[in-house]
Amino acid sequence: MDFTVIDVETSNPNLASICQIGVAVFRSGKLHDSWGSLVNPNDYFHPMNVSVHGIDENMISAAPYWAEVYQQVLPFVAGKIVVSHTPFDRTATFRANQSAGLPVFDCSWLDTSRVARRAWSQFSQSGYGLKNLASHFGIAFEHHDAVEDARAAGEILLRAIADTGSTVAEWCSLVNQPLNPDSVSSVARVACLEGVLSGNVVVFTGALSIPRQHAADMAAAAGCDVGVGVTKHTTLLVVGDQDISRLAGMERSSKHRKAEELISKGQKIRILGESDFQALLQPI
């Protein structure tokens, strides 16, 4: 029952802009070790991201760059089962490695949000966010601190193992199984339910590198509902890479401004670039 959990925070919508990483190591079903570090993302800090995790430019002025942190993380992950809650942390490390010209981590990834949706029927369609699951199971943690988030995700996985009797290795296969095969009437619906981003409502804005309809098809295949405008139901705003590069100068579309307005009111919307979105859809 050994595994490593990784969680990251980013300085702006670019997933490669990691500004904090947390690692929690579990051995024999118990927390064995934890480690974390601030990271200099060599990129700007967007106010929306700062409002979430509280990390800003001043805090990372003496922090190591990702290439140095990468070397510190390697012993925790090489050849291991590495856990993250949702695909965003996994993809962020992939994008950071790619940006720094470093190899991807040689490990097997396991998404605890997919575990939760299969371990407990009440979370199969909704409520499988880290904060809600931790609250449900009485796991106290400081949300959006990377080390704390990593520990909480590990505790949730241990609870799933205890409740189902399935091992960590078995869960690596079980997360690819249908949620409830008896209730699915078509192959198309299976693909939607099992998509890596199932449960999200995505909206696209800005100039994309592919036709907007193609992007919408990709999102639908990944399990997303695709919206035309940003609403109270939106959970993802995908911005064309050319447009997201302007964010440091605060040039934003009306959809982007609407998303930030809703975020400031407490709605959980993740803003990310097109290339990051496409990276999320890649198989593990």
N, C-alpha and C positions, 0 to 999 in steps of 0.2 A: 504494500500500500504506500509506495514511495512516489512522490511527484513534486514538481516545482511549479509555483504560481508566479506569473508576471503581470504587473499592472503598470501603466504609464499615464502621464499627464502631458499635454502638448501646449505649446505657447500660442498657437494660432490654428486655423482650420487645416493647415497642411499636416498630415499625419506624421511626416518625418520630423516635425519640430518638437521632439521629445524634450521636455524640461525637467521631468522627474521620472525615475523608475523605481519600482518596489518589487522585491523578490521575497517569497515565502517558501521555505523548503519543508516538506512534510515527509517524515519517515515513520514507518510502522504505525501509521494512523495518527500521528501526533505532530504538532509544530516543532520542528527541530532547529530551525534557524531562520532568520530574516535579515534582509539587507536592503538598503536603499541609498539613492544618491540623487542630488540635483544634477541637472545636465545643462550645459550651455548649448542651446539649440542652434546657435549661429544664425538666428532668425529673429523676427520681431515678435512682440507680445501683443496679442489682440485683447482689448478690454473685456470682451465677453469671456475669453478663456481665463483671464486673471480673476474675474468675478467668481468663477467656479472653484478654482483651486488655490487662489491667493498667492501664487508665485509670480514674481515680476522680474524685470531686468536687474534690479539691484540685488536680488537674492542669488542670482546665478553668475554674478560678475567674476567670481573666483572658482566657479564650478568647472569640472572637466568637460571636454567635448565628447560627442558620442563615440568617436573612434577609441578613446581611452576607456570609456565606460563599457564598451563592447567587450574589451579584454577582461574586465572584471566580471561580466555577466557569463561569459563562456563556461567557466567551471560549473555553474549552476544548471546549465541547460544542455550541454553536449551529451547526446545519446540518451536524454531523459524524456519522460512524458512531461510536457510543459502545458500548464493550464492557464487559460484566460477567460474572463467573463465577457462574452460577445466577441466577434472577430476583430474589433477595432484595435485592441492592444497588440494582437498578433500582427495585424497589417501594419501598424505603426512601426514595429521593430523591423519588419520587412522593408518598409519604405526608408527608414533611417539607415539601415544597412546598405540599401541600394544607393542612397544619396552619398554615403561615405565611401562607396566602392568596396564594401566589405561583404564576405559570403553570408548567406542566410544561415540562421541557426540550424544545426543538424540535430533535430529533435522531432518528436511526435506531439502535435498540438491537440488539446482537448478543450472544447468550449463548454463551460459550466452552465451557460444559459440554455444550451441544447440538452444538457443533462437534466436540468430542473424541469424542462417541459415534458420529459419522459418519465422522470422519477415520481412526479406528483401531478395527478390529473388536474388539480385546481389551477395549476400554472401552465397548462398545455397551450393555452391561447393568449394569455396575458398575465401580467404580474410577475414576470420572471426577471425583472431588473434586479441588480445587486442590492440596492437599498431596501426594496420591498421584501426580497427573500431573507435578508439578514434580520429585518424587523420581525418577520413571521417566525423565524426560528430562534429569536432572542439572542442574536449575535451582535454584540456591541462593537462598533468601530467608528472611526472618523472618516466619513465619506469624502472621497477625492484627495485623500492622502494615499499615495501609491502603495506604500508598504501596508497600510491598514486595509486598503481595498484588496490587495493580494491575499492577505491573511483571511479576510472574510470570505473570499471566493473559495479558498481552500477548505474552510470550515463547512461551507455549503456542500462541497463535493464529498467531504467525509460523512455528512448527514445523509446524502443520497446513497452512498455506499452502505451505510448502516441500515437504512430503511428498505433498500431493494435487495441487498445481498450480493450485488454485482461488484466485481473488482474494478480497479482503475483501468486495467487493460481491457476488460470486457466493455466498459463504458466507451472506450475509444471506437468500438464497433457499433455499440448500441445507439450512439447519437446519429448514426446514419440510417437507422430504421424508421419507418413511418410512425407518426405519433399514435395513430389509432387506425390501423388498416381496415377495420370493420366499418368505419364511418365514412370512408373515402369511396366515392362512386366513380372517379375517373382518374386516369394517369395525370391529366393536366392539374387536377386539384392536389394530387400528391406532390407534384413539383412545387406548387405554390406553398403548400403547408410546410414542406421540408426545406425551402429556400434558406440560404444562410442569413438573409435579412428579413425573414418572415416576421410579420407583425408591424413592420415599419410603413410609414406613409411618406413617400419621397416626392419632392418637387425639384425641377431643374430650372436653372437660370443662367444667363450668360451664353457666350459662344462656346459650343461644344465641338470636339474634334470629329464627332460622328453625328449623323442625323438625329434629331431629337426623338423621332419615333423609334429609332434603333435603341437609343438609350432607355426609352420607356419599356421596350420589349425586354431588354436585359434586366431592368429593375423588377418587372413582373415575374420573370423567370426565377429571380432570386427571392421571390416571396413578398415583394413590396406592392402596396397599392400606390398608384401614381396619380398625384394631384396636379391640377392646373395652376392653382395659386396657393399661397401659404395660408393655412387656417389653424384653428385650435387642434386639429387632428394631425398636423404635420410633425414628423419626427426627424426627417433628414432633408436638408437643403443641399443639393449638389450644384456647385458653381463651376463654370468653365474655367480651366486652368489659367487662361489668359486674364480672365477677370479676377480670379482669386489672388493673382500676383499684385493686383492694385490695392489690396485691402489695407496695406500699411499706409496708403495715402487716403484711406477712407472713402474711396469711390465705390459705391454700392448700388445695386439695382433696387427697385422698389420691393421685390420679393425678399431681397437680403435685408433691407431695412425693416420690413414687416417681421421677418424671423427674429431679428435682434430685439424688436419691441416685445414680441411674445416671450422671448427668453428672459428679458428683464422683468417680466411679470411672473416668472416661475415655470413657464412651459419648457419641457425638455426637448430641444431641437439641436441636433448636431449638424454643423456646417462643415462641409469638406469639399475638396476639389475633385474634378472629374477623374483624374488619374488615380487618386486615392480611392474613389468609389469603385473604379474598375479593378483595382488591386484587391479590394474586399471580396470581389466575386470570384477570385482565383481559387482553385482547389488547394487544400492544405498540402 
